[in-house]
Amino acid sequence: MTRYLDPKIDVLFKKIFGENKELLISFLNSLLPLEEGQEIMTIEYLSPEQVPDTPLLGKNSIVDVKCVDNVERSFIVEMQSEWSNIFRKRLLINGAKAVVKQLNKKYQEGKARKFQELKPVYVLAIVNSNFTEGNDWYHHLKIMEPKNPDVVIDGLDYVLLELPNFTPDRWSSVHKKLAILWLRFLKEIDSYCEKLPEELASNELIYSAIKICEESALSPKEREAYEQAEDEMIWQNSVKGLEDEVGDVRKLLSESKKTIEESKKTIEERDKSIAERDKSLAERDKSLAEKDKEIEELKKLLGKS
C-alpha cells in the first residue's frame, strides 16, 4: 500500500514547488488574483535566501520558494504551520526586500533601475492555522486607504490563505477551479490518506505533485530531512498549544481579577450605602430625642400651670 507524506511540511513543499516549474506556475496562476491576460507563462527560480541589509533583522530569512516570471514579476511563496507575530513581520520584510532588490539590478548601460520600472511583487502565504475570526480564509492585502480603496500604491500584494477554513463549497465563482484541487491536495494528502480522491488523481498536474508525496519518492537524505522538519512542526505546534493554554489562563486570571475588583467596588458601595443609612438613622434618632426632650419640658410647664 502506498504511503503518502504531508506536502505541508516545508521540506516536501519546497521539493514539489521549488523543483518543478510547471507545478509552481499552475499553483500561482490558480491562487493569485491575476486578471485574464496576466497569467504567468515561464519562471526562473531565485535564491530563497533573503539577506538582511542591517544586523537589526538578525539571521537571514529563508523563504520556501522564490521566483521571477517572464515579465520580471517576483513571487514569494511560504507554507507555515502556525501564524505568529514573527511570521507576520517576516512576510513584511521579505515582500519589501523583494521590491528594494530590484534597484540593485543594472542595465547593460550600467544605469540603476528606475523607480517607475519596478515590477510587481506577490507574496503568497498558506497558513495551516486560523489567524482571524469568522469563516473568511482568502485574504488579499494591498497598500490602500481603508476609507477609499481606489487610492492604492501598486507593486506589493500579499495573499494570505487560512487553509483550515477552506472548503470547496465556499470558493466563489470568480476564483479558478484548479485552485480547489490544489488546496484539496494540501489539505487531504498526508500520512492518513488511504485512498486518493478521484478528482485529484484524474488531474495530471495534481497527480504529479501527489507522486512526489509518496514516501518511496524521497531519497534517504530527503526522508531524514522530512522527519526532522515534521518533528520541528510538532514541537512548534506543542509550544503554540502551551502558549494558547497560558494565554487562556492569563485571560481567566484577568477576568477573575476584574470580577474581584467589581465585587470589591460593589461591597464598598454597599458599605457606603449602609454607612449613609446608619448616619441617617442616627440623625433621626437624635432628632426624635430632641423632640422627646421638648415634649417633657412642655409637660413640666403645663404641670406648673
C-alpha positions as CSV (number, residue, x, y, z in Angstrom):
1,M,0.0,0.0,0.0
2,T,1.3,3.4,-1.0
3,R,2.2,5.7,1.9
4,Y,2.0,9.4,1.4
5,L,3.7,12.2,3.2
6,D,2.4,15.6,4.1
7,P,3.0,18.3,1.4
8,K,2.5,21.0,4.1
9,I,5.9,20.0,5.7
10,D,8.2,22.6,4.3
11,V,10.9,20.2,3.1
12,L,8.3,18.4,0.9
13,F,6.6,21.7,-0.1
14,K,9.9,23.0,-1.3
15,K,10.6,19.8,-3.3
16,I,7.2,20.0,-5.0
17,F,7.1,23.7,-5.9
18,G,10.8,24.6,-5.7
19,E,11.9,22.0,-8.2
20,N,9.0,21.7,-10.6
21,K,8.3,24.9,-12.6
22,E,5.2,23.6,-14.2
23,L,3.6,22.8,-10.9
24,L,4.6,26.1,-9.4
25,I,3.2,28.1,-12.4
26,S,-0.1,26.2,-12.1
27,F,-0.2,26.8,-8.3
28,L,0.5,30.5,-8.6
29,N,-1.9,31.1,-11.5
30,S,-4.7,29.4,-9.7
31,L,-4.3,31.1,-6.3
32,L,-3.1,34.6,-7.1
33,P,-5.5,37.4,-8.1
34,L,-4.1,37.7,-11.6
35,E,-6.5,39.0,-14.2
36,E,-7.0,37.4,-17.6
37,G,-4.0,38.0,-19.8
38,Q,-1.7,38.4,-16.7
39,E,-1.1,34.7,-16.2
40,I,2.5,33.5,-15.5
41,M,4.0,31.9,-18.6
42,T,7.5,31.0,-17.5
43,I,9.5,31.3,-14.3
44,E,13.1,31.4,-13.1
45,Y,13.9,30.2,-9.6
46,L,15.8,32.6,-7.4
47,S,17.8,32.0,-4.3
48,P,15.3,31.6,-1.4
49,E,17.8,33.5,0.9
50,Q,16.7,37.0,1.8
51,V,19.9,38.6,3.1
52,P,19.2,41.4,5.5
53,D,20.9,44.7,4.9
54,T,21.3,45.5,8.6
55,P,22.1,43.4,11.7
56,L,18.9,44.5,13.3
57,L,17.0,41.9,11.3
58,G,19.0,39.1,12.8
59,K,19.8,36.0,10.8
60,N,19.0,35.6,7.1
61,S,15.4,34.9,6.3
62,I,14.9,31.8,4.2
63,V,11.7,31.7,2.2
64,D,10.2,28.4,0.8
65,V,10.1,29.3,-2.8
66,K,11.1,32.5,-4.7
67,C,11.0,33.1,-8.4
68,V,10.6,35.7,-11.2
69,D,8.5,35.3,-14.3
70,N,8.9,36.2,-17.9
71,V,7.8,39.8,-17.3
72,E,10.1,40.2,-14.3
73,R,7.3,40.0,-11.6
74,S,8.6,38.5,-8.4
75,F,6.8,35.8,-6.4
76,I,7.5,34.6,-2.9
77,V,5.7,31.5,-1.6
78,E,5.5,30.5,2.1
79,M,4.0,27.4,3.8
80,Q,3.5,28.0,7.5
81,S,2.1,25.6,10.1
82,E,1.2,28.4,12.6
83,W,0.5,32.1,12.4
84,S,2.7,34.2,14.7
85,N,3.8,37.8,15.0
86,I,7.3,36.8,13.9
87,F,5.9,35.2,10.7
88,R,3.8,38.3,10.0
89,K,6.9,40.5,10.3
90,R,8.9,38.1,8.1
91,L,6.3,38.4,5.4
92,L,6.5,42.2,5.6
93,I,10.3,42.1,5.4
94,N,10.5,39.6,2.6
95,G,8.0,41.4,0.4
96,A,9.6,44.8,1.0
97,K,13.1,43.4,0.3
98,A,12.0,41.8,-3.0
99,V,10.9,45.3,-4.1
100,V,14.1,47.0,-3.0
101,K,16.4,44.4,-4.5
102,Q,15.1,45.4,-8.0
103,L,17.0,48.6,-7.5
104,N,20.3,46.7,-7.3
105,K,19.9,45.3,-10.8
106,K,21.9,47.0,-13.5
107,Y,21.1,47.7,-17.1
108,Q,23.7,46.9,-19.8
109,E,24.5,50.6,-19.9
110,G,25.4,50.4,-16.2
111,K,22.5,52.5,-15.0
112,A,20.5,51.5,-12.0
113,R,16.8,50.5,-12.5
114,K,14.5,53.5,-12.4
115,F,11.7,53.7,-9.8
116,Q,9.0,53.8,-12.5
117,E,10.2,50.5,-13.9
118,L,9.9,48.5,-10.7
119,K,7.9,45.3,-11.3
120,P,5.1,43.9,-9.1
121,V,5.9,41.6,-6.1
122,Y,3.4,39.0,-4.9
123,V,3.8,37.2,-1.6
124,L,1.6,34.1,-1.2
125,A,1.4,32.6,2.3
126,I,-0.5,29.4,3.0
127,V,-1.0,29.1,6.8
128,N,-2.2,25.8,8.3
129,S,-4.0,27.6,11.2
130,N,-6.6,30.2,11.8
131,F,-5.5,33.8,12.5
132,T,-8.7,35.7,12.0
133,E,-12.2,35.4,13.4
134,G,-15.0,34.3,11.3
135,N,-15.1,32.0,8.2
136,D,-13.0,34.0,5.8
137,W,-10.0,32.2,4.5
138,Y,-8.8,34.1,1.4
139,H,-7.2,37.5,2.2
140,H,-5.8,39.8,-0.5
141,L,-3.9,42.7,1.1
142,K,-2.7,45.8,-0.8
143,I,-1.4,49.1,0.3
144,M,-4.5,51.3,0.1
145,E,-6.6,53.8,2.0
146,P,-9.2,52.0,4.1
147,K,-11.9,54.6,3.6
148,N,-11.2,54.8,-0.2
149,P,-10.0,51.5,-1.7
150,D,-9.5,53.2,-5.0
151,V,-6.4,55.0,-3.6
152,V,-3.8,52.3,-4.0
153,I,0.0,52.1,-4.1
154,D,0.6,49.3,-6.6
155,G,3.6,47.0,-6.6
156,L,3.3,44.8,-3.5
157,D,0.5,42.3,-3.0
158,Y,0.0,39.8,-0.2
159,V,-2.3,36.8,-0.5
160,L,-2.8,35.0,2.8
161,L,-4.8,31.7,3.0
162,E,-6.2,30.2,6.1
163,L,-6.1,26.5,5.0
164,P,-8.3,25.0,7.8
165,N,-11.2,27.4,6.8
166,F,-11.1,26.4,3.2
167,T,-13.9,24.2,1.8
168,P,-14.7,23.8,-1.9
169,D,-18.3,25.0,-1.3
170,R,-17.0,28.3,0.0
171,W,-14.9,29.0,-3.1
172,S,-16.6,31.8,-5.0
173,S,-17.3,31.6,-8.7
174,V,-14.7,34.3,-9.5
175,H,-11.9,32.0,-8.5
176,K,-10.4,29.3,-10.6
177,K,-11.5,25.7,-10.4
178,L,-7.9,24.4,-10.4
179,A,-7.3,26.3,-7.1
180,I,-9.8,24.0,-5.4
181,L,-7.8,21.0,-6.5
182,W,-4.5,22.5,-5.3
183,L,-6.0,23.4,-1.9
184,R,-7.6,20.0,-1.5
185,F,-4.2,18.5,-2.4
186,L,-2.7,20.4,0.5
187,K,-5.5,19.5,2.9
188,E,-6.2,15.9,2.0
189,I,-2.9,14.4,1.1
190,D,-1.0,13.3,4.2
191,S,0.1,10.1,6.1
192,Y,-3.5,9.4,6.9
193,C,-4.6,9.3,3.2
194,E,-5.5,5.7,2.3
195,K,-7.3,6.3,-1.0
196,L,-6.6,9.1,-3.5
197,P,-9.7,11.2,-4.2
198,E,-10.7,10.7,-7.8
199,E,-10.8,14.4,-8.6
200,L,-7.2,14.8,-7.5
201,A,-5.9,11.6,-9.2
202,S,-7.6,12.5,-12.5
203,N,-5.8,15.8,-12.9
204,E,-2.4,15.4,-14.5
205,L,-0.7,18.3,-12.6
206,I,-2.1,17.4,-9.2
207,Y,-1.3,13.7,-9.7
208,S,2.3,14.7,-10.5
209,A,2.5,16.5,-7.1
210,I,0.9,13.5,-5.4
211,K,3.5,11.2,-6.8
212,I,6.2,13.4,-5.2
213,C,4.5,12.9,-1.9
214,E,4.9,9.1,-2.0
215,E,7.3,8.0,0.7
216,S,9.2,5.9,-1.8
217,A,9.9,9.0,-3.9
218,L,12.2,10.5,-1.3
219,S,15.9,9.7,-1.0
220,P,17.1,8.5,2.4
221,K,18.6,12.0,3.0
222,E,15.4,13.7,2.0
223,R,13.4,11.4,4.2
224,E,15.6,12.3,7.1
225,A,15.2,16.0,6.4
226,Y,11.4,15.4,6.2
227,E,11.3,13.7,9.6
228,Q,13.3,16.4,11.2
229,A,11.0,19.1,9.7
230,E,8.0,17.1,10.9
231,D,9.3,16.8,14.4
232,E,10.1,20.5,14.4
233,M,6.5,21.3,13.3
234,I,5.1,19.0,16.0
235,W,7.3,20.8,18.6
236,Q,6.2,24.2,17.4
237,N,2.6,23.2,17.5
238,S,3.1,21.9,21.0
239,V,4.7,25.1,22.1
240,K,1.9,27.0,20.4
241,G,-0.6,24.9,22.3
242,L,1.2,25.6,25.6
243,E,1.2,29.3,24.7
244,D,-2.5,29.2,24.0
245,E,-3.1,27.4,27.3
246,V,-1.0,30.0,29.2
247,G,-2.9,32.7,27.3
248,D,-6.2,31.2,28.3
249,V,-5.1,31.0,32.0
250,R,-3.9,34.6,31.8
251,K,-7.2,35.6,30.3
252,L,-9.1,33.7,33.1
253,L,-7.0,35.3,35.8
254,S,-7.5,38.8,34.2
255,E,-11.3,38.2,34.1
256,S,-11.2,36.8,37.7
257,K,-9.3,39.9,38.8
258,K,-11.8,42.1,37.1
259,T,-14.6,40.2,38.8
260,I,-12.9,40.6,42.1
261,E,-12.4,44.3,41.5
262,E,-16.0,44.7,40.6
263,S,-17.1,42.8,43.7
264,K,-14.9,44.9,45.9
265,K,-16.4,48.0,44.3
266,T,-19.9,46.7,44.9
267,I,-19.1,45.9,48.5
268,E,-17.6,49.3,49.0
269,E,-20.7,50.9,47.5
270,R,-22.9,48.8,49.7
271,D,-20.8,49.6,52.8
272,K,-21.0,53.3,51.9
273,S,-24.8,53.0,51.5
274,I,-25.1,51.2,54.8
275,A,-22.9,53.9,56.5
276,E,-25.1,56.7,55.0
277,R,-28.2,54.8,56.1
278,D,-26.8,54.4,59.7
279,K,-25.9,58.1,59.7
280,S,-29.4,59.0,58.6
281,L,-30.9,56.7,61.3
282,A,-28.6,58.3,63.9
283,E,-29.7,61.8,62.9
284,R,-33.3,60.7,63.0
285,D,-32.8,59.2,66.5
286,K,-31.1,62.4,67.6
287,S,-34.0,64.4,66.2
288,L,-36.5,62.2,68.0
289,A,-34.6,62.5,71.2
290,E,-34.6,66.3,70.9
291,K,-38.4,66.3,70.3
292,D,-38.9,64.0,73.3
293,K,-37.0,66.4,75.4
294,E,-39.1,69.3,74.2
295,I,-42.3,67.3,75.0
296,E,-41.0,66.6,78.5
297,E,-40.2,70.3,79.1
298,L,-43.7,71.2,77.8
299,K,-45.3,68.7,80.1
300,K,-43.4,70.3,83.1
301,L,-44.5,73.8,82.1
302,L,-48.2,72.6,81.8
303,G,-47.9,70.9,85.2
304,K,-46.8,74.0,86.9
305,S,-49.6,76.0,85.4
